[in-house]
């Protein structure tokens, strides 16, 4: 087993990688106007080389590449296209290592747990590989086995990456805008969660329950007795990849209905159940022998809080309906406005973008997923930091649209999305006026009416007795107090410097035996101290006083 590089050398490798692509426009900030004016493609081979270098850095960076493909606010479009084509196929590990992992994780010999276990993997990726097996009861299963020591490798890489991201947030303008450290923190939670296969088993079970209303979809069920953090056993899915469905089969079965059902199910999963699986690409979908569409590889699933889910629904609904201003206001409400947020430009360009989308709704280049990603990209250019869920939703829609085009190029994806969003909105309205919700709202109103007279009376009593006080907290921790303290410290240091210079000048006339460079030693020492303090004040002013710390303002919730 290869020795792990030291954290310092790993950080140096990451910095070298970032600096290599800085001149290519990666991680340097996104200026849509400049990009449109230039109209020049990226340097030949650069995006592909970028993905190759990511793969060479190891499994952590393969996953980072997949995550970056959902972040148009960080990476230019041509690099996102290359990242979407990134391959996660690596050489399989020896079966002896597979056997060791399975037996250690399950605590039982592999021949006791399985009647058959195929030594040749069905597939091999950077984190795990999958083997076909048969249980003692004859049930055919797929066994996902984690690569040995992969968790330690990933933790070390994430620690090094967090250090680099923290520095980037402090010294770069793009870091201030998109907060690399926050992104790395969220990515760390997601990736380490993906390494626990019990979470993926729960996702399989939950998605299976949620998709029960769609019998044309199939999610393999986990085998809990043979599932743990490093081994996942689930139903074996046999079928044909959606990209390899023959023309003869298309004539026998209408693939458009499968694609529309998949789109509806994922919209429900996002806006009803609050979960986004951003990777439903053709490689993760099979058309089974009985004509259903099977989904698997549900390791990375994002959970969306109810209020954010509601705003995302309103944003997408307004976008599909062609209401640009409403799209812009919902995006602002979801995001965080930086100090130099260009609101007028954002409103104007979002309106134009949504109008173009509405005018060319049949175009594949102006699909719903592409529109969401373009909104995120424009928001970043206008200094509005959007939540990662917006990018994830855009990437999910884009993947679903691609699957739909593969299954049925004639399918009107916009029509399917619009009809189902209308249905979801009607369901939400019915739920909002359900007896349970109405009773809860009435209880709130009752509480307000019951307590209001007493509270008004208390306020009037305090006013009449001149005892009403307004307390302001947090001033002692504010930027104002921090800057006032800095000013006071510099003034005090300046006074001390002036006093030392005057003292050294007066001591020059004092005759003494201790001399330095031909002058009184004490006078020279005081003068050097004063010079050092004065130089320190100048350096501090040059380094820290160029620009006030930016103010960030979250949108109304």
QUIZILIN-V28529 format. One record per backbone hydrogen bond with DSSP energy under -1.0 kcal/mol. CO is the residue of the C=O (numbers start at 1). NH is the residue of the N-H. E is the energy in kcal/mol with one decimal. If there is no record, write none. Layout:
co: (CO;CO)
nh: (NH;NH)
e: (E;E)
This chain:
co: (6;7;8;9;10;11;12;13;14;15;16;17;21;22;31;32;33;34;35;43;45;46;47;48;49;50;51;52;53;55;58;59;60;61;62;63;64;65;67;68;71;71;74;76;77;78;79;80;83;94;95;96;97;98;99;100;101;102;103;109;109;110;116;123;124;127;128;129;130;130;131;132;133;134;134;135;139;140;141;142;143;144;145;147;149;150;151;152;153;154;155;156;157;158;159;160;161;162;163;164;165;166;167;168;172;173;174;175;179;180;181;182;183;184;185;186;187;188;189;190;191;196;197;198;199;200;201;202;203;204;205;206;207;209;211;214;216;218;221;223;224;229;230;231;232;233;234;240;241;246;247;248;249;255;256;257;258;259;260;261;262;263;264;265;266;267;268;268;269;274;276;279;281;282;284;285;286;287;288;292;293;294;302;305;306;307;308;309;310;311;312;313;314;315;316;317;318;319;322;323;324;325;326;327;328;329;330;331;335;336;337;338;341;342;343;344;345;346;347;348;349;350;351;352;353;354;355;356;360;367;368;369;370;371;372;373;374;375;376;377;378;379;380;382;383;385;387;388;389;390;391;392;393;394;395;396;397;398;399;400;401;402;403;404;408;411;412;413;414;415;416;417;418;419;420;421;422;423;424;425;426;427;428;429;431;434;435;436;437;438;439;440;441;442;443;444;445;446;447;448;451;452;453;454;455;456;457;458;459;460;461;462;463;474;475;478;479;480;481;482;483;484;485;486;487;488;489;490;491;492;493;494;495;496;497;498;499;500;501;502;503;506;507;514;516;519;520;521;522;523;524;525;526;527;528;529;530;531;532;533;534;535;536;537;538;539;540;541;553)
nh: (10;11;12;13;14;15;16;17;18;19;20;21;26;25;35;36;37;38;39;46;49;50;51;52;53;54;55;56;57;58;62;63;64;65;66;67;68;69;70;71;74;75;27;80;81;82;83;84;86;98;99;100;101;102;103;104;105;106;107;112;113;114;134;130;90;147;125;145;122;123;143;118;141;115;116;138;135;236;133;234;131;232;129;150;153;154;155;156;157;158;159;160;161;162;163;164;165;166;167;168;169;170;171;172;176;177;178;179;183;184;185;186;187;188;189;190;191;192;193;194;195;199;201;202;203;204;205;206;207;208;209;210;211;212;214;217;293;295;235;226;227;197;146;228;144;223;142;287;244;250;251;252;253;259;260;261;262;263;264;265;266;267;268;269;270;271;272;273;275;304;302;281;284;285;296;242;294;240;291;288;218;286;276;309;310;311;312;313;314;315;316;317;318;319;320;321;323;322;324;327;328;329;330;331;332;333;334;335;555;385;553;341;343;346;347;348;349;350;351;352;353;354;355;356;357;358;359;360;363;371;372;373;374;375;376;377;378;379;380;381;382;384;383;342;338;336;390;392;393;394;395;396;397;398;399;400;401;402;403;404;405;406;407;408;411;413;416;417;418;419;420;421;422;423;424;425;426;427;428;429;430;431;432;433;434;438;439;440;441;442;443;444;445;446;447;448;449;450;451;452;455;456;457;458;459;460;461;462;463;464;465;467;466;477;478;482;483;484;485;486;487;488;489;490;491;492;493;494;495;496;497;498;499;500;501;502;503;504;505;506;507;509;510;521;519;516;524;525;526;527;528;529;530;531;532;533;534;535;536;537;538;539;540;541;542;543;544;545;337)
e: (-2.5;-2.4;-2.0;-2.0;-2.2;-2.6;-2.4;-2.1;-2.4;-2.8;-1.8;-1.2;-1.8;-1.3;-2.3;-2.4;-2.4;-2.5;-2.2;-2.1;-2.6;-2.6;-2.1;-2.2;-2.5;-1.9;-2.4;-1.9;-1.3;-1.1;-1.3;-2.0;-1.8;-2.2;-1.8;-2.3;-3.1;-1.2;-1.8;-2.0;-1.8;-1.8;-1.3;-1.8;-2.3;-1.4;-2.5;-2.2;-1.4;-1.5;-3.0;-2.0;-2.4;-2.6;-2.7;-2.4;-2.6;-2.7;-1.5;-1.2;-1.7;-1.9;-2.4;-2.4;-1.5;-2.7;-3.1;-2.9;-3.0;-1.1;-3.1;-2.8;-2.7;-2.3;-1.6;-1.8;-2.8;-1.8;-2.5;-2.3;-2.5;-2.3;-2.0;-1.5;-1.5;-2.3;-2.5;-2.1;-2.1;-2.6;-2.2;-2.1;-2.5;-2.4;-1.7;-1.8;-2.7;-2.3;-1.7;-2.3;-2.3;-1.2;-1.9;-2.0;-1.4;-1.6;-2.7;-2.1;-1.9;-2.9;-2.3;-2.5;-2.7;-2.6;-1.9;-2.3;-3.0;-2.6;-1.8;-1.8;-1.3;-1.5;-2.2;-2.0;-2.3;-2.5;-2.2;-2.8;-2.9;-2.1;-1.8;-2.6;-2.4;-1.2;-2.1;-2.3;-2.8;-2.4;-1.9;-1.3;-1.5;-2.1;-2.2;-3.0;-3.3;-3.5;-2.8;-3.4;-2.3;-1.6;-1.4;-1.1;-2.3;-2.2;-2.5;-2.3;-2.3;-2.2;-2.4;-2.5;-2.2;-2.0;-2.3;-2.4;-2.0;-2.8;-2.4;-1.9;-2.7;-2.8;-2.8;-1.5;-2.3;-1.4;-1.3;-1.2;-3.5;-2.5;-1.8;-2.7;-2.6;-1.9;-3.1;-2.5;-2.1;-2.0;-2.5;-2.1;-2.2;-2.6;-2.7;-2.6;-2.4;-2.2;-2.6;-1.7;-2.8;-1.1;-1.1;-1.7;-2.4;-2.5;-2.3;-2.2;-2.3;-2.2;-1.9;-1.9;-2.4;-2.6;-3.5;-1.8;-1.2;-2.2;-2.9;-2.4;-2.8;-2.4;-2.0;-2.0;-2.4;-2.8;-1.9;-2.3;-2.2;-2.5;-2.0;-1.5;-1.8;-2.4;-2.2;-2.1;-2.3;-2.1;-1.9;-2.2;-2.6;-2.5;-2.0;-1.9;-1.7;-2.9;-1.5;-2.1;-2.0;-2.5;-1.6;-2.4;-2.5;-2.2;-2.8;-2.6;-2.6;-2.3;-2.5;-2.6;-2.6;-1.9;-2.4;-2.5;-2.4;-2.1;-2.6;-3.2;-2.0;-1.3;-1.8;-2.7;-2.9;-2.5;-2.2;-2.6;-2.1;-1.8;-2.6;-2.6;-2.2;-2.2;-2.3;-2.3;-2.4;-2.3;-2.5;-1.6;-1.4;-2.7;-2.4;-1.9;-2.4;-2.4;-1.9;-1.6;-2.3;-2.6;-2.2;-2.3;-2.6;-2.2;-2.0;-2.1;-2.1;-2.6;-2.4;-2.2;-2.0;-2.4;-2.3;-2.1;-2.1;-2.5;-1.7;-3.0;-1.3;-1.0;-1.5;-1.8;-2.6;-2.6;-2.4;-1.8;-2.5;-2.6;-2.4;-2.1;-2.6;-2.5;-2.4;-2.7;-2.5;-2.3;-2.6;-2.7;-2.6;-2.6;-2.5;-2.4;-2.6;-2.7;-2.2;-2.3;-2.4;-1.3;-1.2;-2.2;-1.8;-3.7;-2.0;-2.5;-2.4;-2.2;-2.4;-2.2;-2.4;-2.4;-2.5;-2.4;-2.5;-2.6;-2.1;-1.9;-2.0;-2.5;-2.5;-2.2;-2.3;-2.3;-2.4;-1.5;-3.3)
